[in-house]
Amino acid sequence: MRYKQQIRQVTSWIDVLTSTNIPIKSAAVLINNSPLKKLFAYQLNHCNIKTYKLIKEVPPKILINEIINSDCNIIIADKSSYILLRQIMPYLRRNIVIVLTQEYWVPDWAWAFTQYYFLCQQDLP
């Protein structure tokens, strides 16, 4: 994906998230694409939203514990992070918004988790 496309996509996601009636407490960015992860973190921080993100040198268990023990209510994930996402999901509270950035529609596996609200590319303007 070209950089300008990435900027537009991240901006669109942030616009969608900030236009919901859900007050964003903090967000976890589970994206392995470094430029895209940095764009999300920058945009979220610019909106004064605390972010948790993947760091290759840090064991995933530390990130999982940070997310579970925080007030995180938004999770942004790409397909490469679905294994980590599924490790976190059983420990999350209700009313979490999970953004699946690479899915056009909610995947079949997500319908089993009715306590979460999923957003996919179809939700972008």
ZIJO-V906432 format. One record per backbone hydrogen bond with DSSP energy under -1.0 kcal/mol. NH is the residue of the N-H (numbers start at 1). CO is the residue of the C=O. Records with the same first field share a line. If there is no record, write none. Layout:
NH = CO, CO
This chain:
6 = 2
7 = 3
8 = 4
9 = 5
10 = 6
11 = 7
12 = 8
13 = 9
14 = 10
15 = 11
16 = 12
17 = 13
18 = 14
19 = 15
27 = 50
28 = 74
29 = 52
30 = 76
31 = 29
37 = 33
38 = 34
39 = 35
40 = 36
41 = 37
42 = 38
43 = 39
44 = 40
45 = 41
46 = 42
47 = 43
48 = 45
49 = 44
52 = 27
54 = 29
58 = 55
62 = 59
63 = 59
64 = 60
65 = 61
66 = 62
67 = 63
68 = 64
69 = 65
73 = 26
74 = 26
75 = 97
76 = 28
77 = 99
78 = 30
81 = 78
82 = 79
85 = 81
86 = 82
87 = 83
88 = 84
89 = 85
91 = 88
92 = 89
95 = 115
97 = 73
98 = 117
99 = 75
100 = 119
101 = 77
103 = 100
110 = 107
111 = 108
112 = 109
113 = 110
116 = 113
117 = 96
119 = 98
121 = 103
122 = 104
123 = 120
124 = 121
